[in-house]
């Protein structure tokens, strides 16, 4: 049971990290009322715009993607191991 809980938690956290990673740079006059800053990088945004990152944070996509993928894979491996060990009689307590 402990492997299943930890595996599920890691999978959920990794998925959230991947969903909230900055994926595109916001440019133009989207958040500005001053026409003089049009075309200047305003910052980054997540896939569906749930999180807006300040300008210069686009570099965070690689570490967040690497950590998110690692957590999702680790969680899935733990879930698979928990399912396989549940049915074997040698691990019964």
N, C-alpha and C positions, 0 to 999 in steps of 0.2 A: 504494500500500500504506500509506503514511503517513497519508493521510486516513481510511482504514478503521480503522486502529488508534486514532487520536485520536478518531474518531467513536464507536467502540465503547466506549472508555474514558469519554468524556463521558456517553454514554447510561447506562452502568452506574452511574457516580457520581451522576448526577441521579436515577436510579431509587432508589438507596439513600437519598438525602436525602429523597425523597418518602415512602419507607416508614418512615423513622425520625423524621419530624416529629411533634411533639406534637399529637394530635388530640382527646383528651378529658381532662377534669379528673377526677382521682380524688378522690372525696369519701366521707365516712363513716368507719367504723372498720376499713377494709380492712387498713391496715398498723399499726394501733395497738392496744395492749392496754389503754390507759387510756380508760375510757368517757366521760371528761370532754371529749374532743376530737372526739366524733362530730359529723358534719355540717360540720366545718371542712375547707377545701380542703387536701388533703395534697400535691398536686403534679399533674403531667401525665404522661401515658403515651403511647407510640407506638401505632400502629394495632393491633398484636397483642400489645402489652405487652412488647416486647423491650427497650425503654429506658424507664426511669422518670426523669422530670425533676423537679427540686426545685420547691417552691411558687413561683409567680410567673414561671415560664418559659413559660407558655402563649402569651405575646406572640411567641415565636420561630416560630410556625406560618406567619405571613405571609412573613417573609424566607426561611425555608427552602423554602416552597412556590414562591416566585418564582424563587429560584436553581435549585431542582430542575427546574422546568418549563423554564427557560431552557437548562439543560445538556442536558436530554433533547431538546429541539427542535434545538439546535445539533448534537448528535451525530447525530441522524437526518438533518439536512441534509447533514452531511459524508459520511455513509454513502451517501446518494443521489448526491451529486456524485462520489464515488469510483467508484460503479458506472457512472455515465454516462460518465465520462472514461476508464474502462478500455477501452471498446470503440472509442473514436474513434482513427483513425490519426494525427491531428495531434499527439497527446501522446506518441507512442511515442519511446523514447530509444534 
